[in-house]
Amino acid sequence: MRLSSLTPRTFAMGLVCLASFAAVGVQAQGLRLSGAPAASLSKALDGSARAVPGNTGVRSADFIVAVVNSEPVTNTEVRDRMARVAQSISGQGGQLPPENVLMREVLERLILEKAQQQSAREQGLKVDDYAVDQAAQNVARQNSLSLEQMMSRLAADGISATRFREELRNQLLLQRLREREVDGRVRVSELDIDQYLKEQRTSGDTSNMTLNLGHVFIAVPENASPAVVAEREARAREALEKLRAGQDFAAVVREYSNAPEAKEGGVLGLRPADRYPELFTRAVASSPKNTVVGPVRSGAGFHLLKVIDRSQQGMATVVTQNHARHILLRPSEQLNEGQAAERLADYRRRVQAGQARFEDLAREYSQDGSAKAGGDLGWAGPGAYVPEFEEVLNQLQPGEVSAPVVSRFGVHLIQLMERRQATLTPREQRDMLRNVVREQKLDKAYATWIQEVRGRAYVEYRDPPQ
């Protein structure tokens, strides 16, 4: 089974402020308030900051600002989401929109989420606790924190563990709905690839560029003292000097980097430039291959960036390939995700104890087409697998077996057999480019689908109480 890639729209890179993981960003895929009575909506939102009658004014009044089918959206929901979105934008150094614009965008986003959640429930989709646990661990790892550290930071921001997990569950539910509804709409033909190449040859837009960056990340703790910031910057410059002196990039990464991809030599992988943080693309905009740029300062720390490969036409020449195998268990009425993970954890224990061979267990138990081959998936480069699968695979060392991993296909146990740097044939280059084109078409398909969801929803906007 080859797991086709779909960029996760629930989670951003780990460099983003933690608040962004608990809430989807303000943009609604280009949508604006379709059909909303502007005067009524402005009145409802502009009045939402008024104090509760008889209160001291410390808390805002809570009331219903909209009803989606039969489900309410409250003033408190809007205000809480606004605060977190504002925190996320500020943490990334972005410019906040005017408050009334932010309020309208946040309300529309909440309406879209309610409509999607209702559709997911109607289709019987659900997210088990195990998937939420895994997602929480992923968020912590992407932010270079332990789970305990992340929950402590969220608590300091006023977000409880229960609330965070519930929002994670909701976002995972929406992701699964989008995967079911949108993924099957997209097909990429050879003509699509040719057209993409033609457009890039005639465009000077750097967003059409593809990049493969190496990354050294020196984390700076939140609210760090000037002395600590200076110490971390000095550490980043020390790493930079070693790189400029010709030391191996992967070795420097392993010595200095706090990023999750450090185990893999700090390689972030070939992707369109707009899939990288804008901070990164600006920093390497005019840098040729093999150049090291930095230190670049972000809210999370200092970054050194090496341009491993770049192409205006989207064609990579050398990539890291993985040779892996897996065991897949598909959840059912008799086997939920947590139970599947328990079985796979037992298989992992048996392999590690030398009591069984991975390939034999795959032949006996895997519910994937690769089972007959002992779960062998062959050689694959970046973008061949769904992100949650690929992220775990990239962290493994040859021979290592992962913990159970949840994806849209079920629950996996993954073993990395070999890893290599490979020069791609023209055919393989086009296959990689197919993933880039697919991402673009998925974005368009998602925008169309979300408009359909919004169009089907009955939305009633409410005025604030007098």
ABEGO torsion letter per residue (X at the ends): XBBBBBBBAABBBAABBAAAAABBBABBGGBBBBGBBAAAAAAAAAAAABBBBGBAGABBBBBBABBBEABBBBAAAAAAAAAAAAAAAAAAGBBBBBAAAAAAAAAAAAAAAAAAAAAAAAAGBBBBAAAAAAAAAAAAAAAGBBAAAAAAAAAAAGBBAAAAAAAAAAAAAAAAAAAAAAAAABBBBAAAAAAAAAAAAABABAAABBBBBBBBBBBBBBGBBAAAAAAAAAAAAAAAAAAAAGBBAAAAAAAABABAAAAAGGBAEBBBAAABBAAAAAAAAABBBGBBBOBBBBAAEBBBBBBABBBAAGBBABBBBBBBBBBBBBBBAABBAAAAAAAAAAAAAAAAAGABBAAAAAAAABABAAAAAGGBAEBBBBGABBAAAAAAAAABBBGBBBBBBBBAAEBBBBBBABBBBBBBBAAAAAAAAAAAAAAAAAAAAAAAAAAAAAAABBBBBBBBBX
